Amino acid sequence: LRADMEARAQQPVPPPVAPAPGASAVVAPVQAAPGPNQLYQLAYDQLRRGSYSAARAGFEELLRLYPTSELAPDAQINIAEAYAAEGTAASADSAYAAGVSQYPRSLRAPPALDKLALSIARQGRRADARATMDRVVREYPTSDEADLAREWLRTNR
């Protein structure tokens, strides 16, 4: 994905041709960088194929170019998902935490915090996992993840 994007950026842009005297100027379309929707879709396709590093690169590029896009929270969480799929718990945890802190009002924040708590629990850090589950309940009380967190807290004393 990154190589394809860099190759497009390296393509020379021909100089504009001045119109003949008396002719109207015709503006040729300029090949623009992919927009956030296209970048997201390309990266998501890579994620689905199991090309986790390519997916992360695409999502990171989206965040770099379009940090305020409505897709930015999804991109951040999918970076975490890619790390988790590779079994890189520490990186996944950092990415989930970044998603929650950067986009706390996103619909993706409660599931990200829940996944962070479950990852921490799998690492045997029960006290930290309980604190994170408590945070899910406290910060997102009406979410489905809060219900799951309450259940987890009841069964994991």
Secondary structure, DSSP 8 states (H G I E B T S, - for coil): -HHHHHHHHHS---------TTS------------HHHHHHHHHHHHHHT-HHHHHHHHHHHHHH-TTSTTHHHHHHHHHHHHHHHT-HHHHHHHHHHHHHH-TTSTTHHHHHHHHHHHHHHTT-HHHHHHHHHHHHHHSTTSHHHHHHHHHHHH--
